[in-house]
Amino acid sequence: MEKKIILPNTDNLKITSLGCGCNGECFVTSDGRVYKELFFKDEEERLRKLVDFNSDVFIFPETLIYTESGFMGYLMRFVDGQELIKLNQDELVREFIYALLSVEKEVIELTKKKIKINDSSDYNIIYTKDKRIEVIDTDFYDVYKSDNNLYRKNLISISFGTLAPFIGYSKHNNFIDDRLRKLYKYLCDGLIKPSEFLYELTIEFEKMCLECSTVNEFNKCMELVRK
């Protein structure tokens, strides 16, 4: 796939609008991809670096779009599923934990490539129909030359986005149990993976003889272990 295309205009890329974000509007194209037209065109240099990366989990820009007016935006793969902010409460927790494993593996690969994950909020994370987690809106990501703490920073970023349906997006969680408080601190410091933290919570609920199979049941259990 070409990494740069120059067009007379972008009208033919704007078939159906998917909505606006803080820095652009996304459209479904005629061939089923997504075109994001940026409001601010000063991100070209950052995006030129990101088109060099491919991932099955993180949806990076694939092709930069230009017109005679200059840089306009980029094309990326379309992801069909639920935003985590709207996650179905009947989804199974064990399937979500399994999906997290692929994300965590890819975080390691991105870190090796010196990519810093930014803006991984739950509305930028999709739970697909085949029970996978994919992360969109990667255009704020940075490529670093060197950062010894990059893996921990990336893990922290992805942890609070992916776990938002279970623990909320705030880092201010006050657990009753000392062990859970310690595990939560490890999560906040990037010392354990989100799948590990979620699994430990399910173990705690099972010890309490509580049912936590679905997201809805899990959230009801959470009310019992927080102050």
N, C-alpha and C positions, 0 to 999 in steps of 0.2 A: 504494500500500500504506500502511495506517495505521502511524504511527510509535509509537503507544501503544495497547495493548489491556488492558482490565481484565476479568479472568475470576474465576469463583467459586473455582477452584483450577487447578493446572497438570497434573492427572492425565492429561487427554486429549492433552497434548503429549508425554507420555513413553511413546511406543510401543516404541522399541528403544533401549537404551543404547549409545552409542558409546564410553563410558569416561569416566574422571575425569581432570582436570588439577589444577593447583595451586590453582585458584580456582573450579572448578565442574565439573559433570557435563553431558555433551552427549547429546541424544537425537534420533533421527529421528522426525519428526512424521508424522501420517497423510497429509499432503499433500506429503511428501518434502522438507521443509525440516529445519533443525536448530534445536532449542531448547537453549540453554545456561542451566541454572539455576545461579546463582552461590552459592558458599558464604558470600561476604562481600558484603553489600548496600550497601557504602559507595562503590561505583563508579558510582552512578546519574548523577551530574553529568557525569562524563567520557563516559559512554555516550550521554547526551542530545546531546552535541556530535557524536559519531561517526555517529549515524543520519542525519545530513544529507549524508553522503558516499557516493557510488556509485563502484564500480570493477570492471572486468572481471578484475583480477588480485588485488587485496586484498579479502578478504571481510569487509566491515564489518557491524556489527549493522544490521538493517533495522527491527525492531519491538521496542519495550520491552514487557515483560510485567509486569503488576501483578495482585495479588489484594487482597482486603480487608486482608491483612496488610502490604501495601506492595509495594515493588519486588522482583521475583523473578529476572529474567534477561532474555534477549532471543532473538529469532528471527534466523536468517541463512540464506543459501543453502547447500545441501549441495554438497560437492565430492567427486567420485568419482575416486580415483586412488591412487598410492603416496606415502606419506610419504617424503621424501628420505632419511631415516634407514634406510629399507628399499628404496632404489632398486634396481631390477633391474640386475644387472651387465652384462646384454646390451644395455641401452639404448645408442643411438648418441650419441656425443659431439657430433657436428655438429648433431643435432636438438635437443639440450639447449642448445647455444650459441644456436641460433635462438630457442628459447623464452625465453632470458634477455633478448633484445632487448625483448620486450614488458614484462617486469618493469622493466627500466631506464627505459623510456619512461614507465611509470606512476610510478616514483620521482620523476621530474621533476614530474609533475602533483601528486603528494601534497605535494611540497615547496612548490609554488606556493600550495597551500591551507594551508600552515603546519602540516602534520601530521608529527609525529615518530614514526618507526618504532621500535618496541620489541619485544623478544622474538621475533625472526625466526630462531629455531633451526630446524635441519633437520626436526624433528618437527612444526613448524608450517608447513611448506612441502610442497605436494602437486604431484606430477608426474602430470598427467591422462592418460587413455587416448588422447586426441587430441594428446598431446605439447605440452601447455601447462603453465606453472607458475602455481599459485595459492597465495596466502598466507592462512592462517586464523589464528584467535585474535588478532584485532586489538584486542581490548578493553583492552590495556595501552597503546595508542597515545595520544599527547598532542596537543593542538592548541595551538600556540605563538602568541603575539602577534608575536614577532620573534626571529629567530636567523640571523645572517649566515652561519653555518657549517652550517645545517640540511641542505643538500643533501649535503655531504660526510659528515655523521653518518649520514644515511639510506643513503647508498651503502655506507658501511662496514658498517652493520648488515645490509643485505640481501646484501652480498657474502659474508660468512662463513656465512650460512645457506644460500645457494644453492650455494656451492662446497664445502660440507662433504663430499659424496660423493667429491670429487676431491682435496682438500688437507687434509681434516680441519677440525674447528671451532676448533682452537687457533691462535693467532697466532704460535706459535713454530715456524716452518718455516725450516730452514737449507739453502739450496740451494748446490750446488757452484759453479755458474756465476755470475759477477759480474752478468751481464745479468739473470738470473732473480732474483737477490737484490734488484736495484734495482727490478724490476717488482713484486716482492712487497711491497717497502716502499711503493711507490706505491699498491698495493691496500690495504694497512693504513691508509694516510693518506687514502683516499678520492679519490685523484687519477686512478685509472683504473677502468673498469667491470669487473665480473666476467667478462663475455663477452670483453673484450679480453685479460684475463689468461689465461683458459682457451684462447683462440685462440693466443696467443703460446706457450703450453706445447705445443700440438699442432704448431706450426711447429718448435719445438726438437726434438721427438721425430722429426719427419719428416727433419730434418737428420741425425739419428743413425740413420736408416734403420730406425726402430722403428714397429711397427704400433700405432696408438692409436685405432682406430675405435670400440671399445666402452668402457664405463666400466671393465670388468675389465682390458682391455688398457692403458687409460690409467693405472690404478693401479699396474700392473706397471712401466710406464715411469717413474712417479714415484719408485720405489725406486732408480732409477739416477741421478737428478739431485739427490737429497738426501744430505746427509752422514749 
